[in-house]
């Protein structure tokens, strides 16, 4: 199978950079499959699972919290808000974050608490995504 270059970058580091044979990402309108010589594309990425097959036929799975994908000239670039290898997800930390943020949302509904609802909802979605991906793969 033909290969193309994949670059996954987060604000902290270059997370991954190598040749791959296939890529699946959670696009804003659903999951997208990318192969070599794909048509040019730019799309938002929503929280979900990135999966790619490297040139040695190894499948890699990552949790991503959002970002953008650009495909052009046999290069796929993912600018991710955050990315985490499935095997490195701290499930207890993810569950604690989910419960903490859910409780903040519940308590805000019971009393006049000044919280940033979009931020809390995004944190809940990120934690739920990490939990779901961990449970799917373990």
Secondary structure as UniProt FT lines:
FT   STRAND          4..10
FT   STRAND          14..27
FT   TURN            28..29
FT   STRAND          30..35
FT   TURN            36..37
FT   STRAND          41..45
FT   STRAND          48..54
FT   TURN            55..56
FT   STRAND          59..64
FT   STRAND          67..72
FT   TURN            73..74
FT   STRAND          75..80
FT   STRAND          83..85
FT   HELIX           86..88
FT   HELIX           91..110
FT   TURN            111..112
FT   HELIX           117..137
//
